Each structure stands twice: as structure tokens, then as C-alpha cells.
């Protein structure tokens, strides 16, 4: 896995089970707060480079994968309200 610092956040490149490259792109908002999408949250089940301990999912879809040691909360928000 290689790490690339970028203006909008931190990107981690990793290979999936087929050998294809995947990028986890989360934005560091504060020292202990990152913003990412559902793919990033699911990727934490395989690799947790930031030591994240909690995920708040506000999408209408639930997380497909989970990792022991991470607390998950799901509070879907309607983006059209």
C-alpha cells in the first residue's frame, strides 16, 4: 500500500482480491475526523490505515462490510429535504 498526500485529503492505494488497484480517498477534516464515502467505510473492513474507531453512515444504504473494533451508526439523511 502506498500513501499519497493530496490537497483534498489523503489517498491510500491498495490492491483488491483480483489485483486491481483501489484508492481509499478520505478527507481529513480535523485531527480525529475524516470524511469519506460508503466505499471508504467498507474498505475499512480490510484495511484501517488511520486507526478509525467509529463510522457514521448518513447514506440511505447500510455498510456492506464491517470490521471488529469499529463502532458503526446508521442515520440516513434524505438529500432532497
PESUL-V794428 format. One record per residue. N is the residue number from 0. RES is the residue in three letters. OMEGA is omega as a letter, one per 30 degrees, with the letter a starting at -180 (999 if undefined). BURIAL is + if it has 24 or more other C-alpha atoms within 12 Angstrom, else -. Layout:
[[N;RES;OMEGA;BURIAL] [N;RES;OMEGA;BURIAL]]
//
This chain:
[[0;UNK;l;-] [1;UNK;a;-] [2;UNK;l;-] [3;UNK;l;-] [4;UNK;l;-] [5;UNK;a;-] [6;UNK;a;-] [7;UNK;a;-] [8;UNK;a;-] [9;UNK;a;+] [10;UNK;l;+] [11;UNK;l;+] [12;UNK;l;-] [13;UNK;l;+] [14;UNK;l;-] [15;UNK;a;-] [16;UNK;l;-] [17;UNK;a;-] [18;UNK;l;-] [19;UNK;a;-] [20;UNK;l;-] [21;UNK;l;-] [22;UNK;l;+] [23;UNK;a;+] [24;UNK;l;+] [25;UNK;l;+] [26;UNK;l;-] [27;UNK;a;-] [28;UNK;l;-] [29;UNK;a;-] [30;UNK;a;-] [31;UNK;a;-] [32;UNK;l;-] [33;UNK;l;+] [34;UNK;l;+] [35;UNK;l;+] [36;UNK;a;-] [37;UNK;l;+] [38;UNK;l;+] [39;UNK;a;+] [40;UNK;l;+] [41;UNK;l;+] [42;UNK;l;+] [43;UNK;l;+] [44;UNK;a;+] [45;UNK;a;-] [46;UNK;a;+] [47;UNK;a;+] [48;UNK;a;+] [49;UNK;a;+] [50;UNK;a;-] [51;UNK;a;+] [52;UNK;a;-] [53;UNK;l;+] [54;UNK;l;+] [55;UNK;a;+] [56;UNK;l;+] [57;UNK;l;-] [58;UNK;l;-] [59;UNK;l;-] [60;UNK;l;-] [61;UNK;l;-] [62;UNK;a;+] [63;UNK;a;-] [64;UNK;l;-] [65;UNK;a;+] [66;UNK;l;-] [67;UNK;a;-] [68;UNK;l;-] [69;UNK;l;-] [70;UNK;a;-] [71;UNK;l;+] [72;UNK;a;-] [73;UNK;l;-] [74;UNK;a;-] [75;UNK;l;-] [76;UNK;l;-] [77;UNK;a;-] [78;UNK;a;-] [79;UNK;l;-] [80;UNK;999;-]]
//
